[in-house]
Amino acid sequence: MEQLRPFEQDVPPYPIQNALTGEIRQAAGKQNRLEMMSLWAGQGAGLARALPAAELVHTLTDELIIALPKR
């Protein structure tokens, strides 16, 4: 991805990019070629936590309890 950074301004925004690459992604899926597919992560991908699922659920539960207003 870093190699493509100089061309970032030339890449059309979503959903145009998604529409233009539809056939490529479909063919890649049929061939199980994940490196040819666009795997959208969203703008919050950098906030992801590398935790086992059970630990993540417990952490999120604890954070929710802290964030909720006290009754």
Secondary structure, 3 states (H helix, E strand, C coil): CHHHHHHHHHCCCCCHHHHHCHHHHHHHHHCCCHHHCCCCCCCCHHHCCCCCHHHHHHHHHHHHHHHCCCC
